[in-house]
Amino acid sequence: MSHLESIGFSINSSEEFEALIGKVFESGIEIKVEEGSYMVYTDASGAEIYAQLDSNREFIGFMPFFDTQITKNIHVESTILNEDLTSLDKRYFAKSQEQTYPFVFDVVNANVRDISLSRETLPFVAFPTEIELFASAEHFLKEMPELSATYFIPVGLMTPEGEANENPEPYAMFIAEINSVKIKTNEYSNKSFYVLEVSALEGDLTIVTSMESLKNEPKIGNFVNGVYWMGAKV
């Protein structure tokens, strides 16, 4: 599942992608920064795209997001350098509010302001690459007894072999309890998607996912387990 699918954008060809980016440039709001500009498109559903223009006004990348009001308290420890990131990307290494676990996250509009290497409160949205719904914590533990009902694993810090990743990525695997379920319809594509406000280990955040990604309709009190790209904005 692509990040764009998680917020209702159905892209099946390069032509469809070019049309979407054209819409971002046509209707988006430009935020100028020293290294270039972010073109920010916000759909009526709350789905967002942050397209990037360099100082020569060349398109260099984009990131998806969702206009959430749910924030997460974290301790930012360092910036992660990666040659694959653009000049308008920023990736950070952080620890949870109680410093129980580390994780990595991207910031979709990072150059708008500096992030303090200290405590920060930021809106976080998790975009699943894999997701599964469980009726309760007990149902989850029955299928996965080797895990706990509150686990959080920063899989982006590890290679598939379990060694330290030299190029940490903003992916985490965790379970969360659903506090709120909303169905939003992307105005651009007319496709609906789920917005789940959840409680995970040491904090609340938002999960967005396509209607097709879950076999059953999610309800308050259910649990979702998955692997997610972790995004934030300032």
N, C-alpha and C positions, 0 to 999 in steps of 0.2 A: 504494500500500500504506500503510495507517495504522500508526501506532506500536503500537497495541493488537494489530493482526494479527501484528506481528513477534514478540510473546510469547504468541501463542495465544488471545487474546481475540477471539471472533467477534461483532462488533456490527453488526447490519444495520438497526436501528430505534431510535427514541428510547426505546421501552419496554425494549429489551434494554440500552441504556446505563443507564437508570434502575435496572434490576435489578442491574447490575454495581456501580454506585455504592452501592446499598443494601447489597450484600454487603460492600463496603469498610467502610462505617460499622458494619455488624453484627459483622464479624470482625477489623477492623483494630485496630492499636495506636495510641492517641492520643499525639502528641508536642506538648506545649504550648510555644508560643513567645510572645514579647511581642505579636506582631501577630495571633495566633490559634492555630490548631492544624493539624498535619499528621495525617491519618488514614492509617496505613501498612498496606496489605494485602500480604502475601507469600504467594503460592501455593506449594504443595509443589514445583512445578517451578523455583522461583526467580524467576518473574515477579512484579514488584512494581508497585503503584499508590500514588502519593502524592496523596491527595485533600486539598484545602485548605478550611479553615473560617476565616472572618475573626473578628474580635473579637466580633461579634454572633452567631457560630456559624452564619453563612450559607455555603453551599457556593459557592466562587468559582473553582474550577479544579482541575486534576489534572495529573500528569505520570507517564508510565510509566518503569520502570527494570527492571534485572535484577540479581539478587544475585551480582555477580561479585567475584572475588578479584584480578583483574588490575588493576594500577594503572599510571598514566602520570605521569611527572615533567614539570612545566610551570613556566613563569614567568607568574604572574598580573599583569597590568599595570594594569587598570582595570575598574570596574563600568560596565556599559552601561545607560543609562536609556532606557526605552521606555514610552510611555503605555498600551500594550496589555498590559503585564505586571501581574500582581496584586501585592498587598503581600507575598505569600509566594513570589514568583518572584524569582530573581536571575540575571542574565546577565553574563558576563565576557568581556573581551578578554584573550587570553593569547598567549604564544609558546612554541614547542616547547622541549624540554630544552636543545638547543644553540642555541636562538633562530634557527633556520633559517627558520621560517615562522610567521606569525600565524594565529590562528583564534579563533572565538567559541564559547562553550558555555553551556548552562543547567545549573543545579544544582537537583536535585529537592527537596532539603530545606535550602535555602540559609540559612534563618534559625535553624537549630539552632546554628550557630557562625559567626563571621566568618571569611571566607577572607582570608588574608594577601595583600597586594599584593606578593608576592615568590615564592619557590619554594614549590610545593605538590606533594604526591603524592596523587592522587585516583583512585578507580576510575572508569573511563570506559566507557560503553556506546554503541555507534553503532547507530542505528535507520535502516535504508535507506528512502529514497523510490524509489531505483532501485538495482538490483544485478545483476551478471552474473558468471558463473563462467568461469574459464579454467584449462585443464589445467596451464599453466606460464606463466612470464614471457614466453617466446618466442612462445607463442600469442597473448598479449595484445599484444605489440609488433607482431606481424604484422598484427593488425586495427587497431591504433592507433599507427602509427609516429611520430606527432607527439608522443607522450607518452613518459615514461621508466617503467621498472619500479619506481620508488620515488617517484613524484610525489605531492604533496599540494597541493590548491588550496582555499583558504578561500572557497568560492563565496558564503557568507553575507555577506562583506564587499563584494561587488560587485553591481551591478544587472545585469539581462540584457544591457544595452548595454555592460557592462564598466567602468562608472563606479563611483566609491566610493558605497557604500550608506549613506545618511544614518541608516538604522535597521538596523544590522548584525544578522544572524540567525545562529543556531547551526548552520549547515550547512557541510559540507566534502565535497569530492570527492577520493577517494584510492584507491590500489591497495594491497592487503595480501596477504601470504602466510599461508596457513592452517597453524597449528601444532597445532590440536586441533579435532575435530568431535564435538559431542554432540547427541543428540536428546532434547529434554525434552517431556513431555506436560503441558499445562496442566490441572490438576485441575478447575478451574471449568468449562472448556469441553470438555475431553477432546480438544482439538486439539494436535497436536505441532508443534514448531518447532525450528529449528537454533540452537545456540549455538556460534559460531566464535571461538576464541581465535586472534588473528592478530598478525603483526608488520607494522607500517606504518612509514613514515619516522619515525625517532627515537622509537620506543616501541611497546609492546604494548598492545592493548586488546581488548575483546569486541564482537563483532557478533552481534546477534540478528535472525533473519529467518524468515519463514514457510516452510513446506515447499513451497508453490506458487510462491515467488519465484524458485527456481532450477530450471533445466530438467534438470540432472543432479545426482546425489548428490555433495556436496563431499567431498574427501579431503585428508588432510595433504599439503602440498606444492603443492596447487592455489592459484590466486590469485583473489581477488574484487575487482571494481572497481565503484564505485558512488558515489552521493550520499547522505549520511547526516546525520540530526539527531544532534548531539553532546551527550550528557547525562553528568553526573557527580553524585556525592553526597559529602557530607562525613561 
